[in-house]
Amino acid sequence: MKSGKNRFISLLFLVVLFASMLPVNIYAQFESSASSAILVEASTSQVLYEKNSDVPMPPASITKIMTLLLGFEAISKGDANWDDLVNVSENAWRMEGSKMFLELGSKVPYREIIKGISIVSANDGCVALAEHLSGSEKAFVALMNQRAKELGMTNSTFKNCTGLPEEGHVLSAKDIATLSLYLVQNYPEILEIESTKEFTFNNIRQFNRNPLLGVYEGADGLKTGWTEEAGYCLVATAKQNDIRLIAVILNTKSENERKTAAQEMLTYGFKNFKLLEYKKAGEIVDSVEVNNGKKPSVQLKLDNDIKIIVPVTRVNDLQTVISKDSESIKAPVSADVSMGKFEVKLDGQTLASSSISTTESIDKAGFFKRLLNGILNIFKSFKK
């Protein structure tokens, strides 16, 4: 009896010992309560966590991120101005759900329409904007789908500009992250509007629906959403210590669960990851031999900065891999000739990369130098 017990204890010890020797994956130490979720770092676009992120789901008012993007792009293209007056049609005036209470037939500054959509998720503002920019909501929705395709949103289809329930109106968490990143990176001024805590229009005072504003450190956007079919959704972004994270939360069961899920995901990112300015553009990383050149070799430089976000416990595990197109090139050599790629990897996965290129021009050597080099190469071959 005792020997059997001892064997069991020994076996258990071996199992525990073996398990302790397995590599720990920090990415697997967090589980969101949302049905679908993704967490990305804004400056590198690196995904830090994802769950069912490619599954198309009803997005509710998260839809309005695309509506806002097209509104900002119209300004940057010169197709609209902040002081333009937007006509309020009956279609806009009749919109149900969240609204800024536009009056039928009124003319409202473009700037106020954007604020209403951003701060109080105004459905009436969305339709007014769509009609102002494209003539009709239907035409605007076609533009939304075209823009989604251009941004690489492969699991999303827009049917309206508000996010109200409609058959086939779906977005994936990953596509929402792609859209949100693009908006924040190209129009960072949106965050000043999105972080505004209240909005008064037509003497009606309303409050921003984002539950993280003033509650979670660095939170300044981006969009909430709710319908019965979509559940409680949120695209939350916050910045701490020069790191901006964007968390997409889809289909939670309550306002409290949505808030908690967003806080947990952002905290997971801020606590467990570190942003590294790994290398700067122009840094010398290798060299390549130059045949028959005035110099025997030319140095290779990085063409781009390399910035990565990495688990804090894995910084020392990073590896660099240089893939050169060739070990030697013939003179003459020009500067800035692409010669391969520099990669930073963790566990075989590429976190960031940059092309590498020649640092200078090297002319072809004269006849006697080429002759001397040829003789030296012959002697080298004998030594081998």
BALOBA-1460 file (C-alpha; in Angstrom, 3 decimals):
// residues 384
<rec num="1" residu="m" x="0.000" y="0.000" z="0.000"/>
<rec num="2" residu="k" x="2.757" y="2.397" z="0.994"/>
<rec num="3" residu="s" x="4.833" y="1.571" z="-2.083"/>
<rec num="4" residu="g" x="1.834" y="2.331" z="-4.335"/>
<rec num="5" residu="k" x="1.368" y="5.675" z="-2.613"/>
<rec num="6" residu="n" x="5.067" y="6.457" z="-3.016"/>
<rec num="7" residu="r" x="4.908" y="5.643" z="-6.727"/>
<rec num="8" residu="f" x="1.909" y="7.972" z="-7.106"/>
<rec num="9" residu="i" x="3.767" y="10.797" z="-5.335"/>
<rec num="10" residu="s" x="6.850" y="10.220" z="-7.494"/>
<rec num="11" residu="l" x="4.732" y="10.251" z="-10.641"/>
<rec num="12" residu="l" x="2.971" y="13.438" z="-9.554"/>
<rec num="13" residu="f" x="6.347" y="15.060" z="-8.859"/>
<rec num="14" residu="l" x="7.568" y="14.169" z="-12.356"/>
<rec num="15" residu="v" x="4.412" y="15.587" z="-13.952"/>
<rec num="16" residu="v" x="4.781" y="18.856" z="-12.025"/>
<rec num="17" residu="l" x="8.503" y="19.024" z="-12.839"/>
<rec num="18" residu="f" x="7.851" y="18.414" z="-16.537"/>
<rec num="19" residu="a" x="5.102" y="21.050" z="-16.617"/>
<rec num="20" residu="s" x="7.418" y="23.589" z="-14.980"/>
<rec num="21" residu="m" x="9.934" y="23.051" z="-17.777"/>
<rec num="22" residu="l" x="7.434" y="23.965" z="-20.519"/>
<rec num="23" residu="p" x="7.799" y="27.477" z="-21.987"/>
<rec num="24" residu="v" x="5.463" y="30.026" z="-20.421"/>
<rec num="25" residu="n" x="3.404" y="31.965" z="-22.945"/>
<rec num="26" residu="i" x="2.475" y="35.329" z="-21.469"/>
<rec num="27" residu="y" x="-0.125" y="35.835" z="-24.204"/>
<rec num="28" residu="a" x="-2.147" y="32.959" z="-22.720"/>
<rec num="29" residu="q" x="-2.381" y="34.340" z="-19.184"/>
<rec num="30" residu="f" x="-5.476" y="36.486" z="-19.793"/>
<rec num="31" residu="e" x="-9.010" y="35.623" z="-20.870"/>
<rec num="32" residu="s" x="-11.602" y="38.273" z="-21.735"/>
<rec num="33" residu="s" x="-15.241" y="37.770" z="-20.793"/>
<rec num="34" residu="a" x="-16.335" y="39.350" z="-24.089"/>
<rec num="35" residu="s" x="-17.564" y="37.071" z="-26.869"/>
<rec num="36" residu="s" x="-15.042" y="38.685" z="-29.208"/>
<rec num="37" residu="a" x="-12.107" y="40.944" z="-28.376"/>
<rec num="38" residu="i" x="-8.743" y="42.225" z="-29.509"/>
<rec num="39" residu="l" x="-6.015" y="44.406" z="-27.983"/>
<rec num="40" residu="v" x="-3.480" y="46.290" z="-30.116"/>
<rec num="41" residu="e" x="-0.660" y="48.760" z="-29.487"/>
<rec num="42" residu="a" x="-1.143" y="51.839" z="-31.661"/>
<rec num="43" residu="s" x="2.387" y="52.822" z="-32.737"/>
<rec num="44" residu="t" x="3.384" y="49.315" z="-33.864"/>
<rec num="45" residu="s" x="-0.082" y="47.855" z="-34.660"/>
<rec num="46" residu="q" x="1.026" y="44.721" z="-32.799"/>
<rec num="47" residu="v" x="-1.731" y="42.456" z="-31.511"/>
<rec num="48" residu="l" x="-1.286" y="41.711" z="-27.797"/>
<rec num="49" residu="y" x="-4.427" y="39.660" z="-27.294"/>
<rec num="50" residu="e" x="-7.304" y="38.373" z="-29.393"/>
<rec num="51" residu="k" x="-10.352" y="36.183" z="-28.960"/>
<rec num="52" residu="n" x="-12.648" y="35.264" z="-31.879"/>
<rec num="53" residu="s" x="-11.369" y="38.457" z="-33.494"/>
<rec num="54" residu="d" x="-12.206" y="37.438" z="-37.086"/>
<rec num="55" residu="v" x="-15.840" y="36.558" z="-36.361"/>
<rec num="56" residu="p" x="-18.296" y="39.069" z="-37.918"/>
<rec num="57" residu="m" x="-20.738" y="40.305" z="-35.269"/>
<rec num="58" residu="p" x="-23.391" y="43.038" z="-34.924"/>
<rec num="59" residu="p" x="-21.394" y="46.137" z="-33.883"/>
<rec num="60" residu="a" x="-24.126" y="48.545" z="-32.729"/>
<rec num="61" residu="s" x="-22.813" y="52.140" z="-32.574"/>
<rec num="62" residu="i" x="-19.210" y="51.032" z="-33.050"/>
<rec num="63" residu="t" x="-20.291" y="51.499" z="-36.690"/>
<rec num="64" residu="k" x="-19.963" y="55.244" z="-36.186"/>
<rec num="65" residu="i" x="-16.168" y="55.024" z="-36.163"/>
<rec num="66" residu="m" x="-16.338" y="54.598" z="-39.950"/>
<rec num="67" residu="t" x="-18.913" y="57.386" z="-40.205"/>
<rec num="68" residu="l" x="-16.535" y="59.669" z="-38.307"/>
<rec num="69" residu="l" x="-13.539" y="58.618" z="-40.397"/>
<rec num="70" residu="l" x="-15.346" y="59.599" z="-43.596"/>
<rec num="71" residu="g" x="-16.351" y="62.865" z="-41.941"/>
<rec num="72" residu="f" x="-12.729" y="63.695" z="-41.115"/>
<rec num="73" residu="e" x="-11.481" y="62.564" z="-44.523"/>
<rec num="74" residu="a" x="-13.973" y="64.875" z="-46.231"/>
<rec num="75" residu="i" x="-12.404" y="67.781" z="-44.336"/>
<rec num="76" residu="s" x="-8.842" y="66.745" z="-45.245"/>
<rec num="77" residu="k" x="-9.782" y="66.377" z="-48.931"/>
<rec num="78" residu="g" x="-11.452" y="69.774" z="-49.042"/>
<rec num="79" residu="d" x="-14.884" y="68.265" z="-49.703"/>
<rec num="80" residu="a" x="-16.230" y="69.801" z="-46.500"/>
<rec num="81" residu="n" x="-15.347" y="72.527" z="-44.009"/>
<rec num="82" residu="w" x="-15.873" y="72.707" z="-40.268"/>
<rec num="83" residu="d" x="-18.153" y="75.731" z="-40.654"/>
<rec num="84" residu="d" x="-20.327" y="74.214" z="-43.383"/>
<rec num="85" residu="l" x="-24.035" y="74.218" z="-42.573"/>
<rec num="86" residu="v" x="-25.614" y="70.764" z="-42.669"/>
<rec num="87" residu="n" x="-29.299" y="70.573" z="-43.602"/>
<rec num="88" residu="v" x="-31.459" y="68.422" z="-41.328"/>
<rec num="89" residu="s" x="-33.827" y="66.334" z="-43.448"/>
<rec num="90" residu="e" x="-36.916" y="64.489" z="-42.280"/>
<rec num="91" residu="n" x="-34.951" y="61.224" z="-42.535"/>
<rec num="92" residu="a" x="-32.374" y="62.546" z="-40.061"/>
<rec num="93" residu="w" x="-34.966" y="64.160" z="-37.820"/>
<rec num="94" residu="r" x="-37.003" y="60.929" z="-37.532"/>
<rec num="95" residu="m" x="-34.046" y="58.762" z="-36.396"/>
<rec num="96" residu="e" x="-34.658" y="56.717" z="-33.260"/>
<rec num="97" residu="g" x="-32.211" y="55.740" z="-30.531"/>
<rec num="98" residu="s" x="-29.445" y="58.005" z="-29.280"/>
<rec num="99" residu="k" x="-29.632" y="61.469" z="-30.812"/>
<rec num="100" residu="m" x="-28.524" y="65.072" z="-30.496"/>
<rec num="101" residu="f" x="-32.109" y="66.276" z="-31.099"/>
<rec num="102" residu="l" x="-31.678" y="67.989" z="-34.437"/>
<rec num="103" residu="e" x="-34.654" y="70.108" z="-35.524"/>
<rec num="104" residu="l" x="-36.360" y="69.431" z="-38.848"/>
<rec num="105" residu="g" x="-35.257" y="71.884" z="-41.523"/>
<rec num="106" residu="s" x="-32.533" y="73.454" z="-39.412"/>
<rec num="107" residu="k" x="-28.988" y="74.111" z="-40.588"/>
<rec num="108" residu="v" x="-26.307" y="72.932" z="-38.171"/>
<rec num="109" residu="p" x="-22.535" y="73.573" z="-38.336"/>
<rec num="110" residu="y" x="-20.549" y="70.546" z="-39.525"/>
<rec num="111" residu="r" x="-18.402" y="70.800" z="-36.398"/>
<rec num="112" residu="e" x="-21.448" y="70.336" z="-34.139"/>
<rec num="113" residu="i" x="-22.609" y="67.321" z="-36.126"/>
<rec num="114" residu="i" x="-19.217" y="65.639" z="-35.633"/>
<rec num="115" residu="k" x="-19.340" y="66.446" z="-31.907"/>
<rec num="116" residu="g" x="-22.835" y="65.017" z="-31.590"/>
<rec num="117" residu="i" x="-21.816" y="61.761" z="-33.266"/>
<rec num="118" residu="s" x="-18.627" y="61.481" z="-31.211"/>
<rec num="119" residu="i" x="-19.852" y="62.460" z="-27.755"/>
<rec num="120" residu="v" x="-23.480" y="61.308" z="-27.575"/>
<rec num="121" residu="s" x="-23.546" y="58.800" z="-30.460"/>
<rec num="122" residu="a" x="-26.158" y="60.810" z="-32.360"/>
<rec num="123" residu="n" x="-28.027" y="58.708" z="-34.941"/>
<rec num="124" residu="d" x="-29.729" y="61.812" z="-36.329"/>
<rec num="125" residu="g" x="-26.295" y="63.418" z="-36.726"/>
<rec num="126" residu="c" x="-25.002" y="60.375" z="-38.647"/>
<rec num="127" residu="v" x="-27.801" y="60.510" z="-41.216"/>
<rec num="128" residu="a" x="-27.471" y="64.296" z="-41.568"/>
<rec num="129" residu="l" x="-23.724" y="63.901" z="-42.179"/>
<rec num="130" residu="a" x="-24.257" y="61.060" z="-44.655"/>
<rec num="131" residu="e" x="-26.758" y="63.089" z="-46.678"/>
<rec num="132" residu="h" x="-24.540" y="66.171" z="-46.583"/>
<rec num="133" residu="l" x="-21.504" y="64.303" z="-47.924"/>
<rec num="134" residu="s" x="-23.090" y="61.783" z="-50.310"/>
<rec num="135" residu="g" x="-26.637" y="62.945" z="-51.003"/>
<rec num="136" residu="s" x="-28.241" y="59.950" z="-49.298"/>
<rec num="137" residu="e" x="-27.505" y="57.436" z="-46.574"/>
<rec num="138" residu="k" x="-27.508" y="54.649" z="-49.174"/>
<rec num="139" residu="a" x="-24.774" y="56.347" z="-51.208"/>
<rec num="140" residu="f" x="-22.800" y="57.037" z="-48.042"/>
<rec num="141" residu="v" x="-23.032" y="53.382" z="-46.968"/>
<rec num="142" residu="a" x="-21.616" y="52.360" z="-50.346"/>
<rec num="143" residu="l" x="-18.674" y="54.655" z="-49.594"/>
<rec num="144" residu="m" x="-18.319" y="53.061" z="-46.138"/>
<rec num="145" residu="n" x="-18.028" y="49.607" z="-47.685"/>
<rec num="146" residu="q" x="-15.579" y="50.840" z="-50.315"/>
<rec num="147" residu="r" x="-13.399" y="52.423" z="-47.635"/>
<rec num="148" residu="a" x="-13.558" y="49.252" z="-45.533"/>
<rec num="149" residu="k" x="-12.264" y="47.248" z="-48.485"/>
<rec num="150" residu="e" x="-9.425" y="49.735" z="-49.003"/>
<rec num="151" residu="l" x="-8.436" y="49.437" z="-45.331"/>
<rec num="152" residu="g" x="-8.356" y="45.633" z="-45.513"/>
<rec num="153" residu="m" x="-11.480" y="45.048" z="-43.421"/>
<rec num="154" residu="t" x="-12.235" y="41.612" z="-44.843"/>
<rec num="155" residu="n" x="-14.922" y="40.452" z="-42.389"/>
<rec num="156" residu="s" x="-17.192" y="43.481" z="-42.293"/>
<rec num="157" residu="t" x="-20.269" y="44.726" z="-44.147"/>
<rec num="158" residu="f" x="-22.042" y="48.031" z="-43.525"/>
<rec num="159" residu="k" x="-25.780" y="48.374" z="-44.134"/>
<rec num="160" residu="n" x="-26.290" y="51.750" z="-42.467"/>
<rec num="161" residu="c" x="-24.263" y="54.584" z="-40.974"/>
<rec num="162" residu="t" x="-25.587" y="54.343" z="-37.404"/>
<rec num="163" residu="g" x="-25.263" y="50.708" z="-36.302"/>
<rec num="164" residu="l" x="-28.978" y="50.202" z="-35.717"/>
<rec num="165" residu="p" x="-29.939" y="46.527" z="-36.219"/>
<rec num="166" residu="e" x="-30.146" y="45.470" z="-39.860"/>
<rec num="167" residu="e" x="-29.745" y="42.093" z="-41.522"/>
<rec num="168" residu="g" x="-26.129" y="41.545" z="-42.653"/>
<rec num="169" residu="h" x="-24.709" y="44.584" z="-40.838"/>
<rec num="170" residu="v" x="-21.640" y="43.043" z="-39.167"/>
<rec num="171" residu="l" x="-18.040" y="43.891" z="-38.260"/>
<rec num="172" residu="s" x="-15.250" y="41.764" z="-36.795"/>
<rec num="173" residu="a" x="-13.213" y="42.882" z="-33.795"/>
<rec num="174" residu="k" x="-10.022" y="42.750" z="-35.850"/>
<rec num="175" residu="d" x="-11.543" y="44.939" z="-38.559"/>
<rec num="176" residu="i" x="-12.764" y="47.385" z="-35.926"/>
<rec num="177" residu="a" x="-9.231" y="47.547" z="-34.521"/>
<rec num="178" residu="t" x="-7.862" y="48.217" z="-38.026"/>
<rec num="179" residu="l" x="-10.395" y="51.010" z="-38.522"/>
<rec num="180" residu="s" x="-9.807" y="52.521" z="-35.076"/>
<rec num="181" residu="l" x="-6.028" y="52.467" z="-35.494"/>
<rec num="182" residu="y" x="-6.307" y="54.232" z="-38.833"/>
<rec num="183" residu="l" x="-8.591" y="56.919" z="-37.420"/>
<rec num="184" residu="v" x="-6.426" y="57.590" z="-34.350"/>
<rec num="185" residu="q" x="-3.136" y="57.536" z="-36.280"/>
<rec num="186" residu="n" x="-4.325" y="59.841" z="-39.063"/>
<rec num="187" residu="y" x="-6.754" y="62.099" z="-37.186"/>
<rec num="188" residu="p" x="-5.549" y="62.202" z="-33.559"/>
<rec num="189" residu="e" x="-7.702" y="65.297" z="-32.996"/>
<rec num="190" residu="i" x="-10.682" y="62.935" z="-32.773"/>
<rec num="191" residu="l" x="-9.519" y="62.050" z="-29.261"/>
<rec num="192" residu="e" x="-9.998" y="65.618" z="-28.054"/>
<rec num="193" residu="i" x="-13.642" y="65.368" z="-29.077"/>
<rec num="194" residu="e" x="-14.147" y="61.776" z="-27.889"/>
<rec num="195" residu="s" x="-12.786" y="62.606" z="-24.432"/>
<rec num="196" residu="t" x="-15.219" y="65.513" z="-23.956"/>
<rec num="197" residu="k" x="-17.435" y="64.489" z="-21.044"/>
<rec num="198" residu="e" x="-20.611" y="66.354" z="-21.976"/>
<rec num="199" residu="f" x="-22.366" y="67.953" z="-24.924"/>
<rec num="200" residu="t" x="-25.108" y="70.563" z="-24.998"/>
<rec num="201" residu="f" x="-27.136" y="71.136" z="-28.150"/>
<rec num="202" residu="n" x="-30.503" y="72.906" z="-28.434"/>
<rec num="203" residu="n" x="-30.253" y="73.514" z="-24.689"/>
<rec num="204" residu="i" x="-30.257" y="69.762" z="-24.072"/>
<rec num="205" residu="r" x="-27.334" y="68.617" z="-21.957"/>
<rec num="206" residu="q" x="-26.088" y="65.051" z="-22.452"/>
<rec num="207" residu="f" x="-23.108" y="63.125" z="-21.144"/>
<rec num="208" residu="n" x="-20.476" y="61.038" z="-22.898"/>
<rec num="209" residu="r" x="-21.389" y="57.337" z="-22.708"/>
<rec num="210" residu="n" x="-17.772" y="56.114" z="-22.435"/>
<rec num="211" residu="p" x="-17.566" y="54.525" z="-18.953"/>
<rec num="212" residu="l" x="-13.767" y="54.852" z="-18.725"/>
<rec num="213" residu="l" x="-13.477" y="58.638" z="-19.047"/>
<rec num="214" residu="g" x="-12.238" y="60.111" z="-15.778"/>
<rec num="215" residu="v" x="-12.150" y="56.620" z="-14.274"/>
<rec num="216" residu="y" x="-9.327" y="54.798" z="-16.035"/>
<rec num="217" residu="e" x="-5.909" y="56.477" z="-16.278"/>
<rec num="218" residu="g" x="-5.207" y="57.859" z="-19.751"/>
<rec num="219" residu="a" x="-8.589" y="56.892" z="-21.250"/>
<rec num="220" residu="d" x="-9.649" y="59.310" z="-24.004"/>
<rec num="221" residu="g" x="-11.922" y="57.393" z="-26.393"/>
<rec num="222" residu="l" x="-13.256" y="55.878" z="-28.516"/>
<rec num="223" residu="k" x="-16.828" y="54.517" z="-28.952"/>
<rec num="224" residu="t" x="-19.544" y="52.668" z="-27.073"/>
<rec num="225" residu="g" x="-22.409" y="50.647" z="-28.518"/>
<rec num="226" residu="w" x="-25.466" y="48.683" z="-27.495"/>
<rec num="227" residu="t" x="-28.390" y="46.915" z="-29.110"/>
<rec num="228" residu="e" x="-30.167" y="43.773" z="-27.979"/>
<rec num="229" residu="e" x="-28.542" y="41.707" z="-30.721"/>
<rec num="230" residu="a" x="-25.053" y="43.220" z="-30.327"/>
<rec num="231" residu="g" x="-24.943" y="43.327" z="-26.538"/>
<rec num="232" residu="y" x="-22.754" y="45.903" z="-24.817"/>
<rec num="233" residu="c" x="-19.754" y="46.877" z="-26.967"/>
<rec num="234" residu="l" x="-16.846" y="49.257" z="-26.547"/>
<rec num="235" residu="v" x="-13.754" y="50.411" z="-28.387"/>
<rec num="236" residu="a" x="-11.587" y="51.760" z="-25.572"/>
<rec num="237" residu="t" x="-8.288" y="53.552" z="-25.985"/>
<rec num="238" residu="a" x="-5.911" y="54.871" z="-23.343"/>
<rec num="239" residu="k" x="-2.361" y="56.178" z="-23.220"/>
<rec num="240" residu="q" x="0.110" y="55.554" z="-20.383"/>
<rec num="241" residu="n" x="3.884" y="56.140" z="-20.437"/>
<rec num="242" residu="d" x="3.952" y="56.770" z="-24.206"/>
<rec num="243" residu="i" x="2.069" y="53.543" z="-24.926"/>
<rec num="244" residu="r" x="-1.351" y="53.814" z="-26.537"/>
<rec num="245" residu="l" x="-3.530" y="50.725" z="-26.481"/>
<rec num="246" residu="i" x="-6.795" y="50.111" z="-28.292"/>
<rec num="247" residu="a" x="-9.143" y="47.443" z="-26.931"/>
<rec num="248" residu="v" x="-12.192" y="46.191" z="-28.827"/>
<rec num="249" residu="i" x="-14.876" y="44.520" z="-26.708"/>
<rec num="250" residu="l" x="-17.898" y="42.955" z="-28.440"/>
<rec num="251" residu="n" x="-21.003" y="41.357" z="-26.958"/>
<rec num="252" residu="t" x="-20.811" y="41.597" z="-23.191"/>
<rec num="253" residu="k" x="-23.932" y="41.097" z="-21.067"/>
<rec num="254" residu="s" x="-24.137" y="44.366" z="-19.146"/>
<rec num="255" residu="e" x="-22.710" y="47.854" z="-18.834"/>
<rec num="256" residu="n" x="-20.698" y="46.754" z="-15.827"/>
<rec num="257" residu="e" x="-19.269" y="43.704" z="-17.604"/>
<rec num="258" residu="r" x="-18.341" y="45.873" z="-20.589"/>
<rec num="259" residu="k" x="-16.544" y="48.390" z="-18.368"/>
<rec num="260" residu="t" x="-14.751" y="45.662" z="-16.408"/>
<rec num="261" residu="a" x="-13.730" y="43.778" z="-19.553"/>
<rec num="262" residu="a" x="-12.244" y="46.942" z="-21.080"/>
<rec num="263" residu="q" x="-10.364" y="47.851" z="-17.900"/>
<rec num="264" residu="e" x="-8.983" y="44.336" z="-17.521"/>
<rec num="265" residu="m" x="-7.778" y="44.180" z="-21.105"/>
<rec num="266" residu="l" x="-6.092" y="47.588" z="-21.027"/>
<rec num="267" residu="t" x="-4.480" y="46.847" z="-17.660"/>
<rec num="268" residu="y" x="-3.224" y="43.516" z="-18.981"/>
<rec num="269" residu="g" x="-1.504" y="45.359" z="-21.822"/>
<rec num="270" residu="f" x="0.002" y="48.151" z="-19.747"/>
<rec num="271" residu="k" x="1.251" y="45.839" z="-16.981"/>
<rec num="272" residu="n" x="2.697" y="43.046" z="-19.101"/>
<rec num="273" residu="f" x="4.217" y="44.746" z="-22.151"/>
<rec num="274" residu="k" x="7.057" y="47.176" z="-22.772"/>
<rec num="275" residu="l" x="7.569" y="49.454" z="-25.769"/>
<rec num="276" residu="l" x="11.136" y="49.457" z="-27.097"/>
<rec num="277" residu="e" x="12.766" y="51.885" z="-29.505"/>
<rec num="278" residu="y" x="14.830" y="48.959" z="-30.736"/>
<rec num="279" residu="k" x="16.847" y="50.587" z="-33.540"/>
<rec num="280" residu="k" x="16.882" y="53.815" z="-35.521"/>
<rec num="281" residu="a" x="16.842" y="54.288" z="-39.267"/>
<rec num="282" residu="g" x="20.399" y="54.710" z="-40.559"/>
<rec num="283" residu="e" x="22.016" y="52.389" z="-38.008"/>
<rec num="284" residu="i" x="24.707" y="50.105" z="-39.467"/>
<rec num="285" residu="v" x="23.706" y="46.466" z="-39.092"/>
<rec num="286" residu="d" x="25.967" y="44.565" z="-41.522"/>
<rec num="287" residu="s" x="28.148" y="44.850" z="-44.619"/>
<rec num="288" residu="v" x="28.526" y="43.170" z="-47.980"/>
<rec num="289" residu="e" x="31.642" y="42.476" z="-50.034"/>
<rec num="290" residu="v" x="32.190" y="44.585" z="-53.158"/>
<rec num="291" residu="n" x="33.945" y="42.837" z="-56.046"/>
<rec num="292" residu="n" x="36.355" y="44.986" z="-58.068"/>
<rec num="293" residu="g" x="35.487" y="48.094" z="-56.085"/>
<rec num="294" residu="k" x="37.650" y="50.914" z="-54.798"/>
<rec num="295" residu="k" x="36.599" y="49.687" z="-51.363"/>
<rec num="296" residu="p" x="36.421" y="45.990" z="-50.447"/>
<rec num="297" residu="s" x="32.982" y="46.241" z="-48.838"/>
<rec num="298" residu="v" x="30.017" y="48.528" z="-48.259"/>
<rec num="299" residu="q" x="28.077" y="48.892" z="-45.022"/>
<rec num="300" residu="l" x="24.369" y="48.156" z="-44.813"/>
<rec num="301" residu="k" x="21.960" y="50.380" z="-42.878"/>
<rec num="302" residu="l" x="18.404" y="50.165" z="-41.652"/>
<rec num="303" residu="d" x="15.921" y="52.028" z="-43.847"/>
<rec num="304" residu="n" x="13.328" y="52.481" z="-41.092"/>
<rec num="305" residu="d" x="13.063" y="52.861" z="-37.339"/>
<rec num="306" residu="i" x="12.267" y="49.623" z="-35.538"/>
<rec num="307" residu="k" x="9.874" y="49.954" z="-32.631"/>
<rec num="308" residu="i" x="8.424" y="46.902" z="-30.896"/>
<rec num="309" residu="i" x="6.228" y="46.077" z="-27.963"/>
<rec num="310" residu="v" x="7.274" y="42.956" z="-26.103"/>
<rec num="311" residu="p" x="6.314" y="41.101" z="-22.913"/>
<rec num="312" residu="v" x="8.318" y="42.613" z="-20.050"/>
<rec num="313" residu="t" x="9.648" y="39.184" z="-19.101"/>
<rec num="314" residu="r" x="10.856" y="38.390" z="-22.614"/>
<rec num="315" residu="v" x="13.021" y="41.376" z="-23.554"/>
<rec num="316" residu="n" x="16.198" y="39.288" z="-23.318"/>
<rec num="317" residu="d" x="14.703" y="36.600" z="-25.562"/>
<rec num="318" residu="l" x="14.499" y="38.806" z="-28.649"/>
<rec num="319" residu="q" x="16.449" y="37.634" z="-31.686"/>
<rec num="320" residu="t" x="17.596" y="39.512" z="-34.767"/>
<rec num="321" residu="v" x="17.772" y="37.905" z="-38.189"/>
<rec num="322" residu="i" x="19.476" y="39.534" z="-41.187"/>
<rec num="323" residu="s" x="18.591" y="38.165" z="-44.605"/>
<rec num="324" residu="k" x="20.902" y="39.513" z="-47.309"/>
<rec num="325" residu="d" x="20.075" y="39.195" z="-50.985"/>
<rec num="326" residu="s" x="23.717" y="38.373" z="-51.678"/>
<rec num="327" residu="e" x="27.034" y="38.046" z="-49.840"/>
<rec num="328" residu="s" x="28.815" y="40.103" z="-52.499"/>
<rec num="329" residu="i" x="28.010" y="42.591" z="-55.243"/>
<rec num="330" residu="k" x="29.929" y="43.937" z="-58.211"/>
<rec num="331" residu="a" x="31.194" y="47.488" z="-58.450"/>
<rec num="332" residu="p" x="30.067" y="50.094" z="-59.235"/>
<rec num="333" residu="v" x="27.655" y="50.265" z="-56.289"/>
<rec num="334" residu="s" x="25.114" y="53.019" z="-55.701"/>
<rec num="335" residu="a" x="23.946" y="54.296" z="-52.330"/>
<rec num="336" residu="d" x="20.540" y="53.212" z="-51.007"/>
<rec num="337" residu="v" x="20.420" y="49.992" z="-52.994"/>
<rec num="338" residu="s" x="18.126" y="47.511" z="-51.251"/>
<rec num="339" residu="m" x="20.088" y="44.494" z="-50.044"/>
<rec num="340" residu="g" x="17.692" y="42.492" z="-47.882"/>
<rec num="341" residu="k" x="15.809" y="42.600" z="-44.600"/>
<rec num="342" residu="f" x="16.418" y="42.995" z="-40.864"/>
<rec num="343" residu="e" x="13.915" y="41.254" z="-38.565"/>
<rec num="344" residu="v" x="13.305" y="41.197" z="-34.818"/>
<rec num="345" residu="k" x="11.757" y="37.911" z="-33.693"/>
<rec num="346" residu="l" x="10.355" y="36.326" z="-30.570"/>
<rec num="347" residu="d" x="9.718" y="32.581" z="-30.509"/>
<rec num="348" residu="g" x="10.070" y="32.525" z="-34.285"/>
<rec num="349" residu="q" x="7.416" y="35.220" z="-34.804"/>
<rec num="350" residu="t" x="8.480" y="38.445" z="-36.517"/>
<rec num="351" residu="l" x="7.578" y="41.446" z="-34.363"/>
<rec num="352" residu="a" x="9.065" y="44.107" z="-36.630"/>
<rec num="353" residu="s" x="11.237" y="44.400" z="-39.702"/>
<rec num="354" residu="s" x="12.990" y="46.870" z="-41.962"/>
<rec num="355" residu="s" x="14.633" y="46.702" z="-45.337"/>
<rec num="356" residu="i" x="18.408" y="47.269" z="-45.355"/>
<rec num="357" residu="s" x="20.385" y="49.137" z="-47.989"/>
<rec num="358" residu="t" x="23.871" y="50.317" z="-48.942"/>
<rec num="359" residu="t" x="25.228" y="53.375" z="-47.164"/>
<rec num="360" residu="e" x="27.359" y="54.835" z="-49.969"/>
<rec num="361" residu="s" x="28.408" y="54.688" z="-53.595"/>
<rec num="362" residu="i" x="31.551" y="52.762" z="-54.478"/>
<rec num="363" residu="d" x="33.174" y="53.167" z="-57.877"/>
<rec num="364" residu="k" x="34.782" y="50.424" z="-59.865"/>
<rec num="365" residu="a" x="38.498" y="50.033" z="-59.148"/>
<rec num="366" residu="g" x="41.143" y="50.820" z="-61.782"/>
<rec num="367" residu="f" x="42.722" y="48.134" z="-63.989"/>
<rec num="368" residu="f" x="45.816" y="47.490" z="-61.828"/>
<rec num="369" residu="k" x="43.819" y="47.266" z="-58.594"/>
<rec num="370" residu="r" x="41.404" y="44.813" z="-60.234"/>
<rec num="371" residu="l" x="44.433" y="42.798" z="-61.461"/>
<rec num="372" residu="l" x="45.936" y="42.778" z="-57.960"/>
<rec num="373" residu="n" x="42.595" y="41.719" z="-56.456"/>
<rec num="374" residu="g" x="42.377" y="38.883" z="-58.958"/>
<rec num="375" residu="i" x="45.840" y="37.616" z="-57.993"/>
<rec num="376" residu="l" x="44.993" y="37.834" z="-54.282"/>
<rec num="377" residu="n" x="41.789" y="35.887" z="-54.859"/>
<rec num="378" residu="i" x="43.780" y="33.143" z="-56.604"/>
<rec num="379" residu="f" x="46.101" y="32.828" z="-53.593"/>
<rec num="380" residu="k" x="43.056" y="32.744" z="-51.269"/>
<rec num="381" residu="s" x="41.581" y="29.860" z="-53.247"/>
<rec num="382" residu="f" x="44.851" y="27.883" z="-52.881"/>
<rec num="383" residu="k" x="44.787" y="28.375" z="-49.114"/>
<rec num="384" residu="k" x="41.306" y="26.857" z="-48.959"/>
